[in-house]
Amino acid sequence: AVVSTQSTGNRLHTIPEGLCDLKVVEIDLNSNDIAVVPVGLVKNQSLRVLRLDHNSVTCPGIPTELLSSSTISTLSLEGNPIDLRKFRELDGYDKYMERYAATKRKCD
């Protein structure tokens, strides 16, 4: 099984649909021009880490199902034009933070 896939700095505007079905633990799409995260990533039960640093993601581009119903425990959004206050108010943010905290506890 593949652990991660990386496509950084490729000027991608969208996340390719094929990544939604790719059985990987981590997807690294840093430094592209992605604004919207596809809801299809929710069905990827292998995915734990989604790196989208330095893209164009805003709160409307994050499906609440990704926060509430996915297996993603690390969603990295540094360097995006995202309003963190609004992000923390999205439905499902609390469930995402439970997964995030559980992962951090395992690492400590």
Backbone atoms as SQL, in Angstrom:
CREATE TABLE atoms (id INTEGER PRIMARY KEY, chain TEXT, resi INTEGER, resn TEXT, atom TEXT, x REAL, y REAL, z REAL);
INSERT INTO atoms VALUES
  (1, 'A', 1, 'ALA', 'N', 0.844, -1.196, 0.000),
  (2, 'A', 1, 'ALA', 'CA', 0.000, 0.000, 0.000),
  (3, 'A', 1, 'ALA', 'C', 0.879, 1.245, 0.000),
  (4, 'A', 2, 'VAL', 'N', 0.430, 2.265, -0.709),
  (5, 'A', 2, 'VAL', 'CA', 1.144, 3.527, -0.768),
  (6, 'A', 2, 'VAL', 'C', 0.813, 4.324, 0.492),
  (7, 'A', 3, 'VAL', 'N', 1.839, 4.895, 1.111),
  (8, 'A', 3, 'VAL', 'CA', 1.624, 5.658, 2.334),
  (9, 'A', 3, 'VAL', 'C', 1.225, 7.093, 2.022),
  (10, 'A', 4, 'SER', 'N', 1.887, 7.709, 1.022),
  (11, 'A', 4, 'SER', 'CA', 1.559, 9.100, 0.713),
  (12, 'A', 4, 'SER', 'C', 1.753, 9.381, -0.768),
  (13, 'A', 5, 'THR', 'N', 1.121, 10.461, -1.205),
  (14, 'A', 5, 'THR', 'CA', 1.320, 10.954, -2.561),
  (15, 'A', 5, 'THR', 'C', 1.525, 12.454, -2.458),
  (16, 'A', 6, 'GLN', 'N', 2.368, 12.968, -3.349),
  (17, 'A', 6, 'GLN', 'CA', 2.726, 14.378, -3.286),
  (18, 'A', 6, 'GLN', 'C', 2.618, 14.997, -4.670),
  (19, 'A', 7, 'SER', 'N', 2.044, 16.188, -4.717),
  (20, 'A', 7, 'SER', 'CA', 1.966, 16.952, -5.953),
  (21, 'A', 7, 'SER', 'C', 2.047, 18.423, -5.577),
  (22, 'A', 8, 'THR', 'N', 3.225, 18.829, -5.110),
  (23, 'A', 8, 'THR', 'CA', 3.399, 20.208, -4.658),
  (24, 'A', 8, 'THR', 'C', 3.928, 21.082, -5.781),
  (25, 'A', 9, 'GLY', 'N', 3.523, 22.340, -5.745),
  (26, 'A', 9, 'GLY', 'CA', 4.023, 23.326, -6.684),
  (27, 'A', 9, 'GLY', 'C', 3.683, 23.073, -8.138),
  (28, 'A', 10, 'ASN', 'N', 2.534, 22.476, -8.415),
  (29, 'A', 10, 'ASN', 'CA', 2.163, 22.150, -9.788),
  (30, 'A', 10, 'ASN', 'C', 1.056, 23.029, -10.353),
  (31, 'A', 11, 'ARG', 'N', 0.712, 24.100, -9.673),
  (32, 'A', 11, 'ARG', 'CA', -0.330, 25.033, -10.126),
  (33, 'A', 11, 'ARG', 'C', -1.684, 24.356, -10.310),
  (34, 'A', 12, 'LEU', 'N', -1.949, 23.329, -9.527),
  (35, 'A', 12, 'LEU', 'CA', -3.257, 22.680, -9.587),
  (36, 'A', 12, 'LEU', 'C', -4.323, 23.649, -9.086),
  (37, 'A', 13, 'HIS', 'N', -5.458, 23.697, -9.780),
  (38, 'A', 13, 'HIS', 'CA', -6.579, 24.532, -9.346),
  (39, 'A', 13, 'HIS', 'C', -7.634, 23.698, -8.632),
  (40, 'A', 14, 'THR', 'N', -7.637, 22.403, -8.887),
  (41, 'A', 14, 'THR', 'CA', -8.582, 21.497, -8.241),
  (42, 'A', 14, 'THR', 'C', -7.842, 20.239, -7.800),
  (43, 'A', 15, 'ILE', 'N', -8.424, 19.541, -6.862),
  (44, 'A', 15, 'ILE', 'CA', -7.888, 18.253, -6.435),
  (45, 'A', 15, 'ILE', 'C', -8.441, 17.206, -7.389),
  (46, 'A', 16, 'PRO', 'N', -7.575, 16.492, -8.089),
  (47, 'A', 16, 'PRO', 'CA', -8.055, 15.489, -9.040),
  (48, 'A', 16, 'PRO', 'C', -8.968, 14.461, -8.360),
  (49, 'A', 17, 'GLU', 'N', -10.105, 14.161, -9.008),
  (50, 'A', 17, 'GLU', 'CA', -11.080, 13.218, -8.444),
  (51, 'A', 17, 'GLU', 'C', -10.442, 11.865, -8.114),
  (52, 'A', 18, 'GLY', 'N', -9.457, 11.454, -8.898),
  (53, 'A', 18, 'GLY', 'CA', -8.793, 10.176, -8.657),
  (54, 'A', 18, 'GLY', 'C', -8.158, 10.080, -7.282),
  (55, 'A', 19, 'LEU', 'N', -7.781, 11.211, -6.702),
  (56, 'A', 19, 'LEU', 'CA', -7.185, 11.197, -5.366),
  (57, 'A', 19, 'LEU', 'C', -8.213, 10.824, -4.298),
  (58, 'A', 20, 'CYS', 'N', -9.475, 11.034, -4.604),
  (59, 'A', 20, 'CYS', 'CA', -10.523, 10.707, -3.632),
  (60, 'A', 20, 'CYS', 'C', -10.582, 9.200, -3.371),
  (61, 'A', 21, 'ASP', 'N', -10.196, 8.413, -4.361),
  (62, 'A', 21, 'ASP', 'CA', -10.256, 6.955, -4.230),
  (63, 'A', 21, 'ASP', 'C', -8.900, 6.320, -3.976),
  (64, 'A', 22, 'LEU', 'N', -7.834, 7.111, -3.984),
  (65, 'A', 22, 'LEU', 'CA', -6.488, 6.578, -3.801),
  (66, 'A', 22, 'LEU', 'C', -6.295, 6.136, -2.357),
  (67, 'A', 23, 'LYS', 'N', -5.882, 4.908, -2.157),
  (68, 'A', 23, 'LYS', 'CA', -5.712, 4.366, -0.803),
  (69, 'A', 23, 'LYS', 'C', -4.356, 4.778, -0.239),
  (70, 'A', 24, 'VAL', 'N', -4.306, 5.991, 0.285),
  (71, 'A', 24, 'VAL', 'CA', -3.090, 6.526, 0.892),
  (72, 'A', 24, 'VAL', 'C', -3.425, 7.109, 2.256),
  (73, 'A', 25, 'VAL', 'N', -2.419, 7.225, 3.093),
  (74, 'A', 25, 'VAL', 'CA', -2.585, 7.800, 4.419),
  (75, 'A', 25, 'VAL', 'C', -2.441, 9.319, 4.372),
  (76, 'A', 26, 'GLU', 'N', -1.594, 9.801, 3.455),
  (77, 'A', 26, 'GLU', 'CA', -1.310, 11.233, 3.382),
  (78, 'A', 26, 'GLU', 'C', -1.323, 11.718, 1.939),
  (79, 'A', 27, 'ILE', 'N', -1.951, 12.883, 1.733),
  (80, 'A', 27, 'ILE', 'CA', -1.918, 13.573, 0.444),
  (81, 'A', 27, 'ILE', 'C', -1.329, 14.954, 0.693),
  (82, 'A', 28, 'ASP', 'N', -0.265, 15.272, -0.036),
  (83, 'A', 28, 'ASP', 'CA', 0.427, 16.555, 0.093),
  (84, 'A', 28, 'ASP', 'C', 0.239, 17.345, -1.196),
  (85, 'A', 29, 'LEU', 'N', -0.561, 18.391, -1.108),
  (86, 'A', 29, 'LEU', 'CA', -0.833, 19.260, -2.258),
  (87, 'A', 29, 'LEU', 'C', -0.439, 20.698, -1.939),
  (88, 'A', 30, 'ASN', 'N', 0.616, 20.875, -1.157),
  (89, 'A', 30, 'ASN', 'CA', 1.092, 22.202, -0.795),
  (90, 'A', 30, 'ASN', 'C', 1.509, 22.994, -2.034),
  (91, 'A', 31, 'SER', 'N', 1.400, 24.316, -1.923),
  (92, 'A', 31, 'SER', 'CA', 1.903, 25.254, -2.930),
  (93, 'A', 31, 'SER', 'C', 1.312, 25.030, -4.317),
  (94, 'A', 32, 'ASN', 'N', 0.001, 24.970, -4.372),
  (95, 'A', 32, 'ASN', 'CA', -0.738, 24.934, -5.626),
  (96, 'A', 32, 'ASN', 'C', -1.694, 26.121, -5.627),
  (97, 'A', 33, 'ASP', 'N', -2.781, 26.046, -6.341),
  (98, 'A', 33, 'ASP', 'CA', -3.776, 27.122, -6.364),
  (99, 'A', 33, 'ASP', 'C', -5.173, 26.548, -6.115),
  (100, 'A', 34, 'ILE', 'N', -5.242, 25.590, -5.201),
  (101, 'A', 34, 'ILE', 'CA', -6.492, 24.890, -4.899),
  (102, 'A', 34, 'ILE', 'C', -7.356, 25.753, -3.979),
  (103, 'A', 35, 'ALA', 'N', -8.620, 25.933, -4.343),
  (104, 'A', 35, 'ALA', 'CA', -9.539, 26.741, -3.539),
  (105, 'A', 35, 'ALA', 'C', -10.619, 25.902, -2.872),
  (106, 'A', 36, 'VAL', 'N', -10.938, 24.736, -3.468),
  (107, 'A', 36, 'VAL', 'CA', -12.046, 23.925, -2.983),
  (108, 'A', 36, 'VAL', 'C', -11.573, 22.490, -2.728),
  (109, 'A', 37, 'VAL', 'N', -11.952, 21.962, -1.574),
  (110, 'A', 37, 'VAL', 'CA', -11.657, 20.573, -1.228),
  (111, 'A', 37, 'VAL', 'C', -12.875, 19.738, -1.618),
  (112, 'A', 38, 'PRO', 'N', -12.700, 18.719, -2.463),
  (113, 'A', 38, 'PRO', 'CA', -13.868, 17.943, -2.893),
  (114, 'A', 38, 'PRO', 'C', -14.451, 17.100, -1.763),
  (115, 'A', 39, 'VAL', 'N', -15.768, 17.053, -1.692),
  (116, 'A', 39, 'VAL', 'CA', -16.454, 16.263, -0.676),
  (117, 'A', 39, 'VAL', 'C', -16.138, 14.775, -0.844),
  (118, 'A', 40, 'GLY', 'N', -15.723, 14.365, -2.035),
  (119, 'A', 40, 'GLY', 'CA', -15.375, 12.967, -2.294),
  (120, 'A', 40, 'GLY', 'C', -14.271, 12.437, -1.414),
  (121, 'A', 41, 'LEU', 'N', -13.439, 13.312, -0.855),
  (122, 'A', 41, 'LEU', 'CA', -12.367, 12.852, 0.035),
  (123, 'A', 41, 'LEU', 'C', -12.917, 12.225, 1.318),
  (124, 'A', 42, 'VAL', 'N', -14.157, 12.547, 1.642),
  (125, 'A', 42, 'VAL', 'CA', -14.779, 11.999, 2.858),
  (126, 'A', 42, 'VAL', 'C', -14.846, 10.474, 2.796),
  (127, 'A', 43, 'LYS', 'N', -15.077, 9.922, 1.608),
  (128, 'A', 43, 'LYS', 'CA', -15.231, 8.472, 1.480),
  (129, 'A', 43, 'LYS', 'C', -13.895, 7.724, 1.509),
  (130, 'A', 44, 'ASN', 'N', -12.786, 8.450, 1.465),
  (131, 'A', 44, 'ASN', 'CA', -11.470, 7.810, 1.512),
  (132, 'A', 44, 'ASN', 'C', -11.139, 7.443, 2.961),
  (133, 'A', 45, 'GLN', 'N', -11.347, 6.191, 3.313),
  (134, 'A', 45, 'GLN', 'CA', -11.188, 5.739, 4.694),
  (135, 'A', 45, 'GLN', 'C', -9.732, 5.523, 5.104),
  (136, 'A', 46, 'SER', 'N', -8.790, 5.613, 4.143),
  (137, 'A', 46, 'SER', 'CA', -7.369, 5.467, 4.456),
  (138, 'A', 46, 'SER', 'C', -6.736, 6.796, 4.835),
  (139, 'A', 47, 'LEU', 'N', -7.302, 7.873, 4.332),
  (140, 'A', 47, 'LEU', 'CA', -6.682, 9.191, 4.437),
  (141, 'A', 47, 'LEU', 'C', -6.717, 9.735, 5.862),
  (142, 'A', 48, 'ARG', 'N', -5.531, 10.082, 6.370),
  (143, 'A', 48, 'ARG', 'CA', -5.419, 10.656, 7.718),
  (144, 'A', 48, 'ARG', 'C', -4.868, 12.078, 7.686),
  (145, 'A', 49, 'VAL', 'N', -4.025, 12.385, 6.672),
  (146, 'A', 49, 'VAL', 'CA', -3.350, 13.686, 6.613),
  (147, 'A', 49, 'VAL', 'C', -3.593, 14.314, 5.242),
  (148, 'A', 50, 'LEU', 'N', -4.105, 15.545, 5.241),
  (149, 'A', 50, 'LEU', 'CA', -4.307, 16.300, 4.017),
  (150, 'A', 50, 'LEU', 'C', -3.570, 17.621, 4.164),
  (151, 'A', 51, 'ARG', 'N', -2.517, 17.784, 3.374),
  (152, 'A', 51, 'ARG', 'CA', -1.692, 18.992, 3.438),
  (153, 'A', 51, 'ARG', 'C', -2.043, 19.908, 2.263),
  (154, 'A', 52, 'LEU', 'N', -2.576, 21.074, 2.601),
  (155, 'A', 52, 'LEU', 'CA', -2.977, 22.061, 1.601),
  (156, 'A', 52, 'LEU', 'C', -2.370, 23.430, 1.908),
  (157, 'A', 53, 'ASP', 'N', -1.174, 23.456, 2.489),
  (158, 'A', 53, 'ASP', 'CA', -0.523, 24.719, 2.809),
  (159, 'A', 53, 'ASP', 'C', -0.255, 25.515, 1.537),
  (160, 'A', 54, 'HIS', 'N', -0.371, 26.837, 1.644),
  (161, 'A', 54, 'HIS', 'CA', -0.038, 27.758, 0.552),
  (162, 'A', 54, 'HIS', 'C', -0.836, 27.467, -0.718),
  (163, 'A', 55, 'ASN', 'N', -2.146, 27.441, -0.558),
  (164, 'A', 55, 'ASN', 'CA', -3.089, 27.318, -1.656),
  (165, 'A', 55, 'ASN', 'C', -4.045, 28.509, -1.601),
  (166, 'A', 56, 'SER', 'N', -5.264, 28.345, -2.066),
  (167, 'A', 56, 'SER', 'CA', -6.257, 29.428, -2.077),
  (168, 'A', 56, 'SER', 'C', -7.527, 29.030, -1.335),
  (169, 'A', 57, 'VAL', 'N', -7.409, 28.150, -0.355),
  (170, 'A', 57, 'VAL', 'CA', -8.564, 27.603, 0.359),
  (171, 'A', 57, 'VAL', 'C', -9.171, 28.663, 1.298),
  (172, 'A', 58, 'THR', 'N', -10.501, 28.793, 1.231),
  (173, 'A', 58, 'THR', 'CA', -11.249, 29.629, 2.166),
  (174, 'A', 58, 'THR', 'C', -12.306, 28.732, 2.825),
  (175, 'A', 59, 'CYS', 'N', -12.999, 29.244, 3.814),
  (176, 'A', 59, 'CYS', 'CA', -14.005, 28.433, 4.517),
  (177, 'A', 59, 'CYS', 'C', -15.066, 27.832, 3.598),
  (178, 'A', 60, 'PRO', 'N', -15.604, 28.595, 2.630),
  (179, 'A', 60, 'PRO', 'CA', -16.610, 27.969, 1.758),
  (180, 'A', 60, 'PRO', 'C', -16.041, 26.800, 0.941),
  (181, 'A', 61, 'GLY', 'N', -14.732, 26.719, 0.817),
  (182, 'A', 61, 'GLY', 'CA', -14.104, 25.647, 0.050),
  (183, 'A', 61, 'GLY', 'C', -13.887, 24.369, 0.827),
  (184, 'A', 62, 'ILE', 'N', -14.240, 24.371, 2.106),
  (185, 'A', 62, 'ILE', 'CA', -14.061, 23.183, 2.947),
  (186, 'A', 62, 'ILE', 'C', -15.419, 22.578, 3.245),
  (187, 'A', 63, 'PRO', 'N', -15.706, 21.390, 2.716),
  (188, 'A', 63, 'PRO', 'CA', -17.008, 20.778, 3.010),
  (189, 'A', 63, 'PRO', 'C', -17.084, 20.382, 4.487),
  (190, 'A', 64, 'THR', 'N', -18.201, 20.704, 5.124),
  (191, 'A', 64, 'THR', 'CA', -18.331, 20.381, 6.547),
  (192, 'A', 64, 'THR', 'C', -18.264, 18.875, 6.780),
  (193, 'A', 65, 'GLU', 'N', -18.664, 18.072, 5.783),
  (194, 'A', 65, 'GLU', 'CA', -18.580, 16.605, 5.914),
  (195, 'A', 65, 'GLU', 'C', -17.135, 16.149, 6.093),
  (196, 'A', 66, 'LEU', 'N', -16.195, 16.898, 5.509),
  (197, 'A', 66, 'LEU', 'CA', -14.783, 16.562, 5.654),
  (198, 'A', 66, 'LEU', 'C', -14.363, 16.658, 7.113),
  (199, 'A', 67, 'LEU', 'N', -14.918, 17.651, 7.805),
  (200, 'A', 67, 'LEU', 'CA', -14.598, 17.832, 9.220),
  (201, 'A', 67, 'LEU', 'C', -15.348, 16.829, 10.090),
  (202, 'A', 68, 'SER', 'N', -16.614, 16.618, 9.790),
  (203, 'A', 68, 'SER', 'CA', -17.452, 15.804, 10.680),
  (204, 'A', 68, 'SER', 'C', -17.374, 14.309, 10.416),
  (205, 'A', 69, 'SER', 'N', -17.171, 13.896, 9.165),
  (206, 'A', 69, 'SER', 'CA', -17.360, 12.482, 8.835),
  (207, 'A', 69, 'SER', 'C', -16.153, 11.776, 8.228),
  (208, 'A', 70, 'SER', 'N', -15.065, 12.469, 7.989),
  (209, 'A', 70, 'SER', 'CA', -13.913, 11.821, 7.351),
  (210, 'A', 70, 'SER', 'C', -12.999, 11.193, 8.401),
  (211, 'A', 71, 'THR', 'N', -11.962, 10.520, 7.939),
  (212, 'A', 71, 'THR', 'CA', -10.954, 9.954, 8.841),
  (213, 'A', 71, 'THR', 'C', -9.744, 10.873, 8.952),
  (214, 'A', 72, 'ILE', 'N', -9.805, 12.044, 8.333),
  (215, 'A', 72, 'ILE', 'CA', -8.682, 12.984, 8.365),
  (216, 'A', 72, 'ILE', 'C', -8.508, 13.529, 9.782),
  (217, 'A', 73, 'SER', 'N', -7.296, 13.371, 10.305),
  (218, 'A', 73, 'SER', 'CA', -7.001, 13.880, 11.645),
  (219, 'A', 73, 'SER', 'C', -6.024, 15.052, 11.602),
  (220, 'A', 74, 'THR', 'N', -5.407, 15.297, 10.447),
  (221, 'A', 74, 'THR', 'CA', -4.531, 16.453, 10.274),
  (222, 'A', 74, 'THR', 'C', -4.861, 17.126, 8.951),
  (223, 'A', 75, 'LEU', 'N', -5.425, 18.312, 9.038),
  (224, 'A', 75, 'LEU', 'CA', -5.747, 19.128, 7.872),
  (225, 'A', 75, 'LEU', 'C', -4.877, 20.368, 7.974),
  (226, 'A', 76, 'SER', 'N', -3.852, 20.440, 7.145),
  (227, 'A', 76, 'SER', 'CA', -2.876, 21.523, 7.223),
  (228, 'A', 76, 'SER', 'C', -3.235, 22.605, 6.212),
  (229, 'A', 77, 'LEU', 'N', -3.515, 23.820, 6.705),
  (230, 'A', 77, 'LEU', 'CA', -4.010, 24.903, 5.860),
  (231, 'A', 77, 'LEU', 'C', -3.195, 26.194, 6.006),
  (232, 'A', 78, 'GLU', 'N', -1.983, 26.109, 6.477),
  (233, 'A', 78, 'GLU', 'CA', -1.148, 27.296, 6.685),
  (234, 'A', 78, 'GLU', 'C', -0.923, 28.028, 5.362),
  (235, 'A', 79, 'GLY', 'N', -0.973, 29.357, 5.407),
  (236, 'A', 79, 'GLY', 'CA', -0.700, 30.148, 4.225),
  (237, 'A', 79, 'GLY', 'C', -1.855, 30.246, 3.242),
  (238, 'A', 80, 'ASN', 'N', -3.063, 29.951, 3.690),
  (239, 'A', 80, 'ASN', 'CA', -4.264, 30.091, 2.864),
  (240, 'A', 80, 'ASN', 'C', -5.025, 31.337, 3.318),
  (241, 'A', 81, 'PRO', 'N', -5.842, 31.923, 2.436),
  (242, 'A', 81, 'PRO', 'CA', -6.618, 33.111, 2.831),
  (243, 'A', 81, 'PRO', 'C', -7.874, 32.710, 3.605),
  (244, 'A', 82, 'ILE', 'N', -7.692, 31.906, 4.639),
  (245, 'A', 82, 'ILE', 'CA', -8.815, 31.362, 5.392),
  (246, 'A', 82, 'ILE', 'C', -9.009, 32.155, 6.685),
  (247, 'A', 83, 'ASP', 'N', -10.239, 32.423, 7.014),
  (248, 'A', 83, 'ASP', 'CA', -10.571, 33.090, 8.263),
  (249, 'A', 83, 'ASP', 'C', -10.669, 32.007, 9.336),
  (250, 'A', 84, 'LEU', 'N', -9.656, 31.936, 10.206),
  (251, 'A', 84, 'LEU', 'CA', -9.600, 30.853, 11.198),
  (252, 'A', 84, 'LEU', 'C', -10.776, 30.884, 12.162),
  (253, 'A', 85, 'ARG', 'N', -11.276, 32.074, 12.460),
  (254, 'A', 85, 'ARG', 'CA', -12.443, 32.154, 13.353),
  (255, 'A', 85, 'ARG', 'C', -13.644, 31.476, 12.700),
  (256, 'A', 86, 'LYS', 'N', -13.869, 31.766, 11.424),
  (257, 'A', 86, 'LYS', 'CA', -14.978, 31.131, 10.705),
  (258, 'A', 86, 'LYS', 'C', -14.736, 29.625, 10.550),
  (259, 'A', 87, 'PHE', 'N', -13.494, 29.248, 10.324),
  (260, 'A', 87, 'PHE', 'CA', -13.152, 27.829, 10.201),
  (261, 'A', 87, 'PHE', 'C', -13.524, 27.075, 11.475),
  (262, 'A', 88, 'ARG', 'N', -13.202, 27.664, 12.615),
  (263, 'A', 88, 'ARG', 'CA', -13.509, 27.023, 13.903),
  (264, 'A', 88, 'ARG', 'C', -15.007, 26.954, 14.177),
  (265, 'A', 89, 'GLU', 'N', -15.792, 27.777, 13.480),
  (266, 'A', 89, 'GLU', 'CA', -17.243, 27.784, 13.654),
  (267, 'A', 89, 'GLU', 'C', -17.964, 26.849, 12.689),
  (268, 'A', 90, 'LEU', 'N', -17.240, 26.245, 11.738),
  (269, 'A', 90, 'LEU', 'CA', -17.875, 25.342, 10.778),
  (270, 'A', 90, 'LEU', 'C', -18.450, 24.112, 11.476),
  (271, 'A', 91, 'ASP', 'N', -19.593, 23.640, 10.987),
  (272, 'A', 91, 'ASP', 'CA', -20.156, 22.398, 11.497),
  (273, 'A', 91, 'ASP', 'C', -19.121, 21.288, 11.317),
  (274, 'A', 92, 'GLY', 'N', -18.938, 20.506, 12.354),
  (275, 'A', 92, 'GLY', 'CA', -18.020, 19.383, 12.271),
  (276, 'A', 92, 'GLY', 'C', -16.622, 19.689, 12.783),
  (277, 'A', 93, 'TYR', 'N', -16.313, 20.978, 13.025),
  (278, 'A', 93, 'TYR', 'CA', -14.976, 21.336, 13.492),
  (279, 'A', 93, 'TYR', 'C', -14.638, 20.618, 14.805),
  (280, 'A', 94, 'ASP', 'N', -15.605, 20.511, 15.710),
  (281, 'A', 94, 'ASP', 'CA', -15.360, 19.839, 16.986),
  (282, 'A', 94, 'ASP', 'C', -15.002, 18.362, 16.788),
  (283, 'A', 95, 'LYS', 'N', -15.651, 17.703, 15.851),
  (284, 'A', 95, 'LYS', 'CA', -15.337, 16.291, 15.581),
  (285, 'A', 95, 'LYS', 'C', -13.946, 16.151, 14.979),
  (286, 'A', 96, 'TYR', 'N', -13.593, 17.081, 14.082),
  (287, 'A', 96, 'TYR', 'CA', -12.242, 17.079, 13.529),
  (288, 'A', 96, 'TYR', 'C', -11.218, 17.264, 14.645),
  (289, 'A', 97, 'MET', 'N', -11.471, 18.188, 15.554),
  (290, 'A', 97, 'MET', 'CA', -10.521, 18.458, 16.639),
  (291, 'A', 97, 'MET', 'C', -10.391, 17.259, 17.579),
  (292, 'A', 98, 'GLU', 'N', -11.453, 16.482, 17.749),
  (293, 'A', 98, 'GLU', 'CA', -11.356, 15.247, 18.549),
  (294, 'A', 98, 'GLU', 'C', -10.386, 14.272, 17.898),
  (295, 'A', 99, 'ARG', 'N', -10.490, 14.108, 16.570),
  (296, 'A', 99, 'ARG', 'CA', -9.565, 13.218, 15.848),
  (297, 'A', 99, 'ARG', 'C', -8.138, 13.751, 15.921),
  (298, 'A', 100, 'TYR', 'N', -7.998, 15.066, 15.752),
  (299, 'A', 100, 'TYR', 'CA', -6.683, 15.702, 15.796),
  (300, 'A', 100, 'TYR', 'C', -6.035, 15.493, 17.170),
  (301, 'A', 101, 'ALA', 'N', -6.792, 15.751, 18.235),
  (302, 'A', 101, 'ALA', 'CA', -6.275, 15.596, 19.586),
  (303, 'A', 101, 'ALA', 'C', -5.914, 14.143, 19.893),
  (304, 'A', 102, 'ALA', 'N', -6.726, 13.211, 19.433),
  (305, 'A', 102, 'ALA', 'CA', -6.436, 11.793, 19.663),
  (306, 'A', 102, 'ALA', 'C', -5.135, 11.389, 18.977),
  (307, 'A', 103, 'THR', 'N', -4.906, 11.899, 17.792),
  (308, 'A', 103, 'THR', 'CA', -3.661, 11.605, 17.074),
  (309, 'A', 103, 'THR', 'C', -2.472, 12.210, 17.799),
  (310, 'A', 104, 'LYS', 'N', -2.606, 13.419, 18.292),
  (311, 'A', 104, 'LYS', 'CA', -1.512, 14.078, 19.011),
  (312, 'A', 104, 'LYS', 'C', -1.198, 13.323, 20.307),
  (313, 'A', 105, 'ARG', 'N', -2.231, 12.821, 20.993),
  (314, 'A', 105, 'ARG', 'CA', -2.004, 12.058, 22.233),
  (315, 'A', 105, 'ARG', 'C', -1.206, 10.786, 21.931),
  (316, 'A', 106, 'LYS', 'N', -1.485, 10.141, 20.805),
  (317, 'A', 106, 'LYS', 'CA', -0.759, 8.914, 20.432),
  (318, 'A', 106, 'LYS', 'C', 0.723, 9.206, 20.208),
  (319, 'A', 107, 'CYS', 'N', 1.011, 10.409, 19.726),
  (320, 'A', 107, 'CYS', 'CA', 2.395, 10.761, 19.402),
  (321, 'A', 107, 'CYS', 'C', 3.178, 11.209, 20.639),
  (322, 'A', 108, 'ASP', 'N', 2.477, 11.607, 21.692),
  (323, 'A', 108, 'ASP', 'CA', 3.178, 12.092, 22.906),
  (324, 'A', 108, 'ASP', 'C', 3.701, 10.949, 23.758);
